[in-house]
């Protein structure tokens, strides 16, 4: 699409515009706006929660989000007390704090697009997002800045945990962690984080807010609060909120993301047959958080041997023994 306009001596072209058609009376009793996903047009209806006063900014932003290619920001209602329990139900529009969700509960300036949607639009570049995969190490402390404020280069505004799990009809979902600063009166958001799911294709129904307090009837307290922890359903990651400092663009929460798997040995030391005066090495491979090792010879602790590998540089007759590690 293009629009040609002219003034004396001036000819210009406007490309890739969006068109919003506003109807000032109730064309439908079921919706306040309708936008084409990934296309140019949206319709704003006179119906707005029982009123014909339809000039609400968040409705326009919501439909523009559809035009930009975004689907709804939803929630997940688990059947148990586990926020990401695969037994549960999808809640369309269920994300109360996102303009692509239930956009009527807060003013438009509070309900920013979530970090995943901003990343998809390249409004939140990859360099501002920490992504952790299964083989990555812990992050003892990460300063997570408010993603609903002005971005400053070098800061982290979201964490993505690759998981590839399924909830409802959506698959290949990953965990996203973000901090919002525009809800100071919300006890779980003023110094806590929101955790939600989405996949890399941003498909319909993929984005689901996880309620960290599922026993209550709403998601108004969905945040993971200060000093609280959440362990992902695959027991891979544990997320803990440590502190909150600053305000405005400098507002941040400090978060720990640690390995939640119990310690286990994936590869045991192998028996060795060797000759005298040669080097001998035993190795153990373990998984789990903050692993510690201690080697023993014939049941007696070997002082200083606290690594996953022990090497006898010049094997002697006196070294012939049974070695094990805890």
Secondary structure by P-SEA (a helix, b strand, c coil): cbbbbbcccccccccbbbbbbbbcccccccccccccccccbbbbccccccccccccaaaaaaaaaaaacccccbbbbbcccccccccbbbbcccccccccccccccccccccccaaaaaaacccccccbbbbcccccccccccccccccccccccccbbbbbcccccccccbbbbbbbccccccccccccccccccccccccccccbbbbcccccccccccccccccbbbbcccccbbbbbcccccccccbbbbbbbbbcccccccccbbbbbbbccbbbbbbbbbbccbbbbbbbcccccccccccccccccccccccccccccc
